[in-house]
Amino acid sequence: MIDQLAEETSPKAVLLGLKDLTSIEELGELARTADLDVVGTFNQNRTKPDPRGYLGSGKLDELAKIVIDQSIEVVIADDELSPGQQRHLERCLKTKIMDRTSLVLAIFAARAQTHEAKLQVELAQLAYLAPRLTRMWTHLSRLGGGIGTRGPGETQLEVDKRLLQTRMIQLRKSLEKVRQSRQTQQSNRETHSLLKASLVGYTNSGKSTLMNRLTEANVLVEDKLFATLDPTTRRITLPTYGEVLISDTVGFIQKLPHQLVDAFMATLEEAQSADVLIHVVDASSPEWAGMLATSMALLKELNVSDTPQILVFNKSDKLAKDQTLTSLIGNIELPSKEIILMSALKDEDLADLFETLQTILSKTRNTMTFTIPYDRMDIVHLLHKHGELLSEEYEEDHIKIVSAIQTVLGQKIMGQLQKPLSH
């Protein structure tokens, strides 16, 4: 499996990159998150990686001397390396070679806490390692069931490939069971007909701090990328609106490995099922516009870029005192008109966020008529709690209620009327 670098004692690392200096700065943060000691970067001004060795041969000769002179233990490329590129770098540099994808996977493996997250990480690791397979997977034969016995004429590499594919099938089956269980939980949650807001945004933008301040959820907060991976959902009560569910999600990064987009769909599903997105941006970062663009691209990939969202420019406490929202944004076009400059650490700023969230939810209210049988007084209670009662008439076999209610919430309640009451 991919090494969990956090268990090692700060190995010396050198970063390899091309023209994108912002991306390699983020790679340095990822390396720091994995407890690596980054002693330098090695850039080459080229638009595409060399197909054989990522960097040109001359640069690799220079780098080889640095690796020896400084006892470099890990060299990390800022892009995903092909199996051929990785083998060539290992031959030239004679040290451990990683790329951005394997580094992110190592971090995820070290930080996954729930059973589902651990399954997802292992599946992502195997998907990454499949084309790089060597004779390193024979330990999978210990999984039992006769796995690992070599058939007639079958090479050891073929056995290893079969072991890996068998393990991936097992993981997918296990994940499907976990997802079915989670969908059942989500269905039960929806019987309460609560709207949901999801916190999304670039990693280390302050989402977990904001989640804790909004909900007292005790989500891990750390000044490292991917401080928390597992989805957390809590209830909050808006002062003039009522209860809403709020969920945290995994942070986005540039060049997010495609294996993780698939493997962590469970976490990202929280954003897909949200009625409102609270999109958190690190206002103190000089690269916030690029981070916002990366996040929006991933939200588009998840088909949620059209979901109503509040842009929360967080960490205003780290800005200059005369910095305003207008001067911060300048002429940059933003994906939402609902924008807040705030600090998650300030109570008055949290109140502004609550008010904005209530405003968005209230804008989409509609007048709806509900015909409710007498054995569904739970629906009557929901309408009294979450809607503005316009009229209520008691007929022989039903109650007719006209309510001004948030449209999506009203539709959810309508859907509950079509289902039999569970006991």
Buried (B, 14 or more C-beta within 10 A) or exposed (E): BBBBBBEEEEBBBBBBBBEBEEBBBBBBBBBBBBBBEBBEBBBBEEEEBBEBBBBBEEBBEEBBEBBEEEEBBBBBBBBBBBEEBBBBBEEBBEBBBBBBBBBBBBBBBBBBEEEBBBBBBBBBBBBBBBEBBEEEBEEBBEEEEEBBEEEEEEEEEEBBBBBBEBBBEBBEEBBEEBBEEBEEEBEEBBBBBBBBBBBBBBBBBBBBBBBBBBBEBEBBBEEBBBBBBBBBBBEBEBEEBBBBBBBBBBBBBBBBBBBBBEBBBBBBBBBBBBBBBBBBBBBBBEBBBBBBBBBBBBBEEBEBBEBBBBBBBBBBEEBEEEBEEEEBBEEEEBBEEBBBBBBBBEEEBBEBBBBBBBEBBBEBBEEBEBEBEEEBEBBBEBBEEBBEEEEBEEEEEBBEBBBBBBBBBBBBBBEBEEEEEEE
